[in-house]
Amino acid sequence: MLPDETVRVLDRVAAKGSRSQFISRAVIHYVEARSKQSLRERLKQEALANASRDLELAAAWFPLEEEAERVAASAARASKTSKAKRR
């Protein structure tokens, strides 16, 4: 049994005969919204808990990424030079 206040709200927003469908959609919406919020909270907690580890990993890999970028740029320049000489 629904509380009287809830029934009065339903009377204002849903036509008689469509209350069950309205309630069903509202419950599904509520559960989905709560699930999304719960997921956001868990992701935030994990990100905060792992922040120092992630910073350490980024710092460790940064020099390797810099080197890879330099090698790729050098290879691209060499390729351009080689193509220009062929012309």
C-alpha positions as CSV (number, residue, x, y, z in Angstrom):
1,M,0.0,0.0,0.0
2,L,1.4,3.4,-0.9
3,P,1.4,6.3,1.5
4,D,-1.5,8.8,0.9
5,E,1.0,11.6,-0.1
6,T,2.4,9.3,-2.8
7,V,-1.0,8.6,-4.1
8,R,-1.8,12.3,-4.3
9,V,1.4,12.9,-6.2
10,L,0.5,10.1,-8.6
11,D,-3.0,11.6,-9.1
12,R,-1.3,14.8,-10.2
13,V,1.2,13.3,-12.6
14,A,-0.2,10.1,-14.0
15,A,-3.7,9.5,-15.4
16,K,-5.7,6.7,-13.9
17,G,-5.0,3.5,-15.6
18,S,-1.4,4.5,-16.3
19,R,-0.2,4.6,-12.7
20,S,1.5,1.1,-12.8
21,Q,3.4,2.0,-16.0
22,F,4.4,5.4,-14.5
23,I,5.6,3.7,-11.2
24,S,7.5,1.0,-13.2
25,R,9.3,3.7,-15.3
26,A,10.0,5.7,-12.2
27,V,11.5,2.7,-10.3
28,I,13.6,1.7,-13.2
29,H,14.9,5.3,-13.6
30,Y,15.7,5.5,-9.9
31,V,17.6,2.2,-9.9
32,E,19.6,3.1,-13.0
33,A,20.4,6.5,-11.6
34,R,21.5,5.0,-8.3
35,S,23.6,2.4,-10.1
36,K,25.4,5.1,-12.2
37,Q,26.0,7.2,-9.1
38,S,27.3,4.2,-7.2
39,L,29.7,3.5,-10.1
40,R,30.9,7.1,-10.2
41,E,31.6,7.0,-6.5
42,R,33.5,3.7,-6.7
43,L,35.5,4.9,-9.7
44,K,36.3,8.1,-7.8
45,Q,37.4,6.2,-4.7
46,E,39.6,3.9,-6.7
47,A,41.2,6.8,-8.6
48,L,42.0,8.6,-5.3
49,A,43.3,5.4,-3.7
50,N,45.6,4.7,-6.6
51,A,46.6,8.3,-7.4
52,S,50.2,8.0,-6.0
53,R,50.8,4.7,-7.8
54,D,49.5,6.1,-11.1
55,L,51.8,9.1,-10.7
56,E,54.8,6.8,-10.1
57,L,54.0,4.8,-13.2
58,A,53.6,7.9,-15.3
59,A,56.9,9.3,-14.0
60,A,58.6,6.0,-14.7
61,W,57.3,5.8,-18.3
62,F,57.7,9.4,-19.2
63,P,61.4,9.2,-20.3
64,L,60.6,6.2,-22.5
65,E,57.7,8.0,-24.2
66,E,60.0,11.0,-24.7
67,E,62.6,8.8,-26.4
68,A,60.0,7.0,-28.5
69,E,58.8,10.4,-29.7
70,R,62.3,11.6,-30.6
71,V,63.0,8.3,-32.5
72,A,59.7,8.6,-34.4
73,A,60.4,12.3,-35.3
74,S,63.9,11.4,-36.4
75,A,62.6,8.6,-38.6
76,A,60.0,10.9,-40.1
77,R,62.6,13.5,-40.9
78,A,64.9,10.9,-42.5
79,S,62.0,9.6,-44.6
80,K,61.2,13.1,-45.9
81,T,64.9,13.7,-46.6
82,S,65.2,10.4,-48.5
83,K,62.1,11.2,-50.6
84,A,63.3,14.7,-51.4
85,K,66.7,13.3,-52.6
86,R,64.9,10.9,-55.0
87,R,63.2,13.7,-56.8
